Amino acid sequence: MTEREFAIDVVRTLQQAGFRALWAGGCVRDELLGLLPNDYDVATDAHPDQVMKLFRRSIAVGAAFGVIEVIGPRGPHRQHLTVEVATFRSDGIYVDGRRPQSVTFSSPEEDAQRRDFTINGMFFDPVTSQLHDFVGGRADLEAKVLRAIGDPAARFTEDKLRVLRAVRIAARFELAIDSATLDAARSIAPQITVVSAERIAEELRKLLSHPNRARGVQLLREFELIPPILPELAASSERLEGVIAKLGPEASFELALAAMLLPLPKKQVETIADRLKLSTAEKTRIAWLVERHQCFIDAPAMRMSKLKPILSLPGIGELLALHRAEALADGGGVEHIEFCERLLREMPADELNPEPLVTGEDLIALGMKPGREFKRLLDEVRDAQLEGLVRSKEDGLRLVKELQAPSA
C-alpha cells in the first residue's frame, strides 16, 4: 500500500463512521499541481478521542490541538505509513508567535480561515474527488500568486515563521507575492528572531536544498529577512546570489549555505552554525567548504604532494562544485576545476591516496624516537611518494637515511 492509498483509506474510514473527513493543506495544493505530496494531512469533524477509537494504532501527537497520528501498514520502503488527522478548529489568541493559547473545534470553513496562505487552505475529498475551496486558493494557484488568508498582518503575527515559509513556498512554486502579503511580511520580518533557531534552520534547509534556491535567496533579501537571520551578511553584495545561482540543482543545504557565507572567516561561520543549532556534521562541512573555497585557484601549478591530499578528502565533489560556481559567478574560467576533475577521473584511488611507504614503526625499527624530527622525516617521505619520486619502502628508507645525513 502507498501513502496515498492509506490516506484515502483513513478518509473513507472516518466518512463511513459518519464523520466529515477531507485531505487538507499542502497535499491538496500538490495534487492540484500534479505533484506527489511529501505527506498527507486529514481534517475531520471527529474529535481526537473519536479518531483514536476508530483506528487500532494511533498516537496523540497534539491532542490539545486536535491532532492524532494514525499509523498504518508498512509502505514500499518498509516503514509504517502515517497520516496526521486533525479536528477542524479555530485558533484562539497567539501569545508566543508560534501557537494559539486555545483552540475551538469548528467547521471546515472556519478551519480554512486560520491557515497561512490561500494555496495551503484548500480541502479535497479523495473519495468523491471534490475540491472544497473557501479562500480562493485554486484561483491563486492558477495565477501563480502567494497570498495570505484574510488579514496578512494577523497571519504573520500569529506565527512569525510564516514570513520565512512564504519565501520558501514562493521560491519552490515560482510564485509572485501579493503586495499586501509582502508588505505585512516585511513589517514582521525583524520579529522572526522570536522563533526557535531549530524551526528557522529547518525552513532554511528546505529552502536552500531546493533547485530554486537562488530565487529563495533573492526573496530573503526582498522580504528583508537577511538582517535578522544572518546579520553578518546584511551588508554583503548580491554577488553571493550569483554564486548560489551557479550551483547545480542537486546541491545540498550545506553547500548552498557555504556559498552564502563565502566572505566570512571560518570562526564566524561556526558561530552562525551554532546560533542556528545546526548539527555538528553540518557545521563542520559548511566551515570546511568556506575555509577552502579558494584552495584550487592555482591547482595546475600545485605540487602533487599538496594537491593529492585535498583531492582525496571526503566531500571533494562539493568543494569543486563551490569553486566552479564561484568562478562562473565572477565570469572567470574553470580550467583549474576541470584539471582537478580530470585527475579524479583518471588517477586510480591507490595513486591519489596510497598507503604510506614508510611508517612510524619503520623509523622506530631504525632506532629513532618519535618527535619533531621523526614527523619531519615521515612528511618528507610522504611528499616524495605523492610526487612519484619514491615508489617502494626501500626507496623511502633510503631517502630517510639521505635526509639524516649531515650536509657537506
C-alpha positions in Angstrom: 0.0 0.0 0.0 1.2 3.5 -0.8 1.0 6.5 1.4 -1.7 8.0 -0.9 -3.8 4.8 -0.7 -3.5 4.8 3.1 -4.5 8.4 3.2 -7.6 7.6 1.2 -8.4 4.7 3.5 -8.2 7.0 6.5 -10.7 9.4 5.0 -13.0 6.6 3.9 -13.0 5.1 7.4 -13.9 8.4 9.0 -16.7 9.0 6.5 -18.1 5.5 6.9 -18.3 6.2 10.7 -20.5 9.2 10.0 -17.9 11.9 10.2 -16.8 14.5 7.6 -13.2 14.0 6.5 -11.1 15.7 3.9 -7.5 16.0 2.8 -6.1 19.4 3.9 -3.4 21.8 3.2 -0.2 21.2 1.2 -1.2 17.8 -0.1 -4.2 19.3 -1.8 -2.0 22.0 -3.4 0.4 19.4 -4.6 -2.3 17.2 -6.0 -3.7 20.1 -8.0 -0.2 20.8 -9.4 0.2 17.1 -10.4 3.0 16.6 -7.8 3.4 13.8 -5.4 2.8 15.1 -1.9 5.5 14.5 0.8 2.8 13.6 3.2 -1.0 13.7 3.6 -3.0 15.5 6.3 -6.6 14.8 7.0 -9.1 17.2 8.6 -12.3 16.0 10.2 -15.2 16.9 12.5 -14.4 13.9 14.6 -12.8 14.8 17.9 -9.5 13.3 18.9 -11.0 10.6 21.2 -13.3 9.6 18.4 -10.4 9.3 16.0 -8.4 7.2 18.3 -11.4 4.8 18.9 -11.7 4.3 15.1 -8.1 3.3 14.4 -6.3 0.5 16.0 -2.9 2.2 16.0 -2.7 5.9 16.7 -0.7 8.4 18.8 -1.9 11.6 20.3 0.8 13.9 19.0 -1.2 17.1 19.7 -4.5 16.1 21.3 -4.9 19.6 22.8 -4.9 21.0 19.3 -6.9 18.1 17.9 -4.1 16.3 16.2 -3.8 12.5 16.1 -1.2 10.4 14.1 -2.8 7.3 12.6 -0.3 4.5 11.9 -0.9 2.1 9.0 0.8 -0.9 7.5 4.4 -0.8 6.2 4.8 1.0 2.9 7.0 0.4 -0.1 10.1 1.5 1.9 9.3 -0.9 4.8 8.4 1.9 7.1 5.0 2.2 8.7 2.7 4.6 6.8 1.4 7.5 8.9 -1.3 10.2 8.4 -2.0 13.1 10.7 -5.7 13.6 11.4 -6.7 16.9 12.9 -10.1 18.1 14.0 -11.5 21.2 12.2 -10.7 24.1 14.5 -10.5 27.8 15.1 -7.5 29.2 17.0 -7.5 31.5 20.0 -5.0 34.2 20.7 -1.4 33.7 19.8 1.0 35.0 22.5 4.4 33.5 21.6 4.4 33.9 17.8 4.0 30.2 17.4 1.0 28.5 18.9 -2.5 29.7 20.0 -3.4 29.7 23.7 -6.5 27.7 22.9 -8.5 26.1 20.1 -12.1 25.6 19.4 -13.3 22.7 17.3 -15.2 24.1 14.4 -16.2 23.7 10.7 -14.0 23.4 7.5 -15.0 26.9 6.5 -13.7 28.3 9.8 -10.7 26.0 9.8 -9.6 27.3 6.4 -9.5 30.9 7.8 -6.9 30.1 10.4 -4.4 28.7 7.8 -1.5 30.6 6.4 -1.8 31.0 2.6 -4.7 30.5 0.2 -2.9 27.8 -1.8 -2.5 25.9 1.5 -6.0 26.5 2.7 -8.0 24.1 0.4 -9.6 20.8 1.2 -10.2 17.8 -1.0 -12.4 14.7 -0.7 -10.4 11.9 -2.3 -13.4 9.5 -2.2 -15.6 11.8 -4.3 -12.8 13.8 -6.0 -14.4 17.1 -4.8 -12.4 20.2 -4.0 -13.6 22.5 -1.2 -12.0 25.9 -1.6 -13.3 28.6 0.8 -10.3 31.0 0.4 -9.7 31.3 -3.3 -6.7 29.0 -3.3 -7.3 27.4 -6.6 -7.5 30.8 -8.4 -4.3 32.0 -6.8 -2.6 28.7 -7.6 -3.6 29.1 -11.3 -2.5 32.7 -11.2 0.8 31.7 -9.5 0.3 34.2 -6.7 1.1 33.7 -3.0 -1.5 35.4 -0.8 -2.1 35.3 2.9 -5.5 34.2 4.0 -7.6 37.1 5.4 -5.5 39.9 7.1 -1.8 39.3 6.2 -0.6 41.1 9.3 -2.7 38.9 11.5 -1.5 35.7 9.8 2.2 36.6 10.2 1.7 37.9 13.7 0.2 34.6 14.8 3.2 32.6 13.7 6.3 34.7 12.7 7.8 31.7 10.9 5.2 32.1 8.2 7.3 35.0 6.9 10.1 32.6 6.1 7.7 29.9 4.9 6.3 32.5 2.5 9.8 32.8 1.0 10.3 29.1 0.7 6.8 28.4 -0.8 7.1 31.3 -3.3 10.5 30.1 -4.4 9.6 26.5 -4.7 6.5 27.1 -6.8 7.8 30.2 -8.6 5.0 32.4 -7.3 4.6 36.2 -7.4 3.9 37.8 -4.0 0.6 39.6 -3.4 1.6 43.2 -2.5 -0.4 43.3 0.8 1.2 40.0 1.8 4.7 41.2 1.0 4.2 44.5 2.9 2.9 42.6 6.0 5.8 40.1 5.8 8.4 42.9 5.7 6.9 44.6 8.7 7.0 41.4 10.7 10.4 40.2 9.4 12.5 41.8 12.2 10.5 39.7 14.7 11.5 36.4 13.2 14.1 36.0 15.9 11.3 35.1 18.5 11.0 31.8 16.6 13.3 29.0 17.8 16.5 28.5 15.9 15.6 24.9 15.1 12.4 26.0 13.3 14.3 28.7 11.3 17.1 26.2 10.4 14.6 23.7 9.2 13.0 26.2 6.8 16.5 27.2 5.6 17.3 23.5 4.9 14.2 23.2 2.8 14.8 26.5 1.0 18.5 26.0 0.2 18.3 22.4 -0.8 15.7 23.1 -3.4 16.8 23.7 -7.1 15.0 27.1 -6.9 17.3 28.2 -4.0 18.7 31.3 -5.9 15.2 32.7 -6.2 14.7 31.9 -2.5 17.8 33.9 -1.5 16.6 36.8 -3.6 13.3 36.7 -1.7 15.1 36.6 1.6 16.6 39.9 0.7 13.3 41.2 -0.7 11.5 40.2 2.5 14.3 41.9 4.5 15.0 38.6 6.3 18.8 38.6 5.9 19.5 41.2 8.7 17.6 39.3 11.4 18.5 35.8 10.4 22.1 36.3 9.0 23.1 39.8 10.2 26.7 39.0 9.2 25.5 39.2 5.6 23.4 42.3 5.9 25.9 44.4 4.0 27.0 41.7 1.6 26.7 42.3 -2.2 24.4 40.5 -4.5 27.4 38.6 -5.8 26.5 35.7 -3.4 23.2 35.2 -5.1 25.1 34.8 -8.3 27.3 32.1 -6.8 24.2 30.3 -5.5 22.6 30.5 -8.9 25.6 28.7 -10.4 25.3 25.7 -8.1 23.8 22.5 -9.6 20.2 21.6 -8.9 21.3 18.7 -6.7 23.4 20.9 -4.3 23.0 20.1 -0.7 21.9 22.5 2.1 25.5 22.6 3.4 26.9 23.5 0.0 24.3 26.2 -0.6 24.7 27.8 2.8 28.5 27.7 2.4 28.0 29.6 -0.9 26.1 32.3 1.1 28.8 32.6 3.7 31.8 32.7 1.4 33.0 36.2 2.6 33.1 35.2 6.2 36.0 33.7 8.2 35.7 30.2 9.5 35.1 31.3 13.1 32.2 33.4 12.1 30.7 30.6 10.0 30.9 28.3 13.0 29.2 31.0 15.2 26.3 31.2 12.7 26.0 27.4 12.7 25.9 27.3 16.5 23.3 30.1 16.5 21.1 28.1 14.1 21.7 25.0 16.2 22.9 23.0 13.1 24.2 19.5 13.6 27.9 19.0 14.2 28.2 17.4 10.8 26.5 20.3 9.1 28.7 22.9 10.9 31.9 21.0 10.1 31.1 20.6 6.5 30.0 24.2 5.9 33.0 25.7 7.7 35.3 23.4 5.8 33.8 24.4 2.4 34.1 28.1 3.3 37.7 27.8 4.6 38.9 26.0 1.5 36.8 27.7 -1.2 39.8 29.2 -3.0 42.3 26.4 -2.5 42.2 25.2 -6.1 42.8 28.5 -7.9 46.4 27.5 -8.7 45.7 23.8 -8.9 47.6 23.1 -12.2 50.7 24.6 -10.7 50.4 23.0 -7.3 52.8 20.2 -6.3 51.1 16.8 -6.3 52.1 16.3 -2.7 49.9 19.3 -1.8 47.0 18.7 -4.3 46.5 14.9 -3.9 45.7 15.0 -0.1 43.0 17.6 -0.8 41.5 15.7 -3.7 41.3 12.6 -1.6 39.3 14.2 1.2 35.6 13.3 1.7 33.3 15.9 0.2 35.7 16.9 -2.5 32.9 16.9 -5.1 31.1 19.7 -3.2 34.3 21.7 -2.8 34.9 21.5 -6.5 31.3 22.5 -7.1 31.7 25.5 -4.9 34.9 26.5 -6.8 33.1 26.1 -10.1 30.1 28.2 -9.0 32.3 31.0 -7.7 34.4 31.1 -10.8 31.3 31.2 -13.1 29.7 33.9 -11.0 32.8 36.0 -11.3 33.0 35.5 -15.0 36.2 33.6 -14.7 37.4 30.4 -16.3 37.1 26.9 -14.8 40.2 25.3 -16.2 41.6 24.8 -12.7 38.4 22.9 -11.7 38.5 20.8 -14.9 42.1 20.0 -14.2 41.2 18.6 -10.7 38.2 16.7 -12.1 40.3 15.1 -14.7 42.8 13.9 -12.1 39.9 12.4 -10.1 38.6 10.6 -13.1 41.9 9.3 -14.4 44.0 8.7 -11.4 43.5 5.4 -9.5 42.5 5.8 -5.9 45.6 3.9 -4.7 47.7 6.5 -6.5 45.7 9.5 -5.4 45.8 8.4 -1.7 48.2 5.5 -1.5 49.2 3.7 1.7 52.3 5.3 3.2 55.5 3.5 2.1 57.3 4.3 5.3 55.5 4.4 8.7 56.4 5.4 12.2 57.1 1.7 13.1 59.7 1.6 10.3 61.5 4.6 11.8 61.3 3.1 15.3 62.8 -0.1 13.9 65.8 2.0 12.7 66.3 3.1 16.3 64.6 6.5 16.1 62.4 8.1 18.7 59.1 9.9 18.0 59.5 13.7 18.0 59.7 16.7 15.7 62.4 15.2 13.5 60.5 11.9 13.4 57.5 13.7 12.0 59.6 15.8 9.5 61.1 12.6 8.0 57.7 10.9 7.6 56.3 14.0 6.0 59.3 14.3 3.6 59.0 10.7 2.5 55.2 11.0 2.1 55.6 14.1 -0.1 58.2 12.3 -2.2 55.8 9.3 -2.5 52.9 11.6 -3.7 55.3 13.3 -6.1 56.2 9.9 -7.6 59.8 10.2 -6.5 59.8 7.1 -4.3 57.9 4.0 -5.2 58.9 1.4 -2.6 59.6 1.0 1.0 63.3 0.5 0.2 63.3 3.9 -1.8 61.6 5.5 1.2 64.0 4.2 3.8 66.9 5.2 1.5 65.5 8.8 1.4 65.3 8.8 5.2 68.9 8.0 5.5 69.8 10.7 3.0 67.8 13.2 4.9 69.5 12.2 8.1 73.0 12.5 6.6 74.8 15.7 7.6 75.2 18.2 4.8 78.6 18.5 3.2 
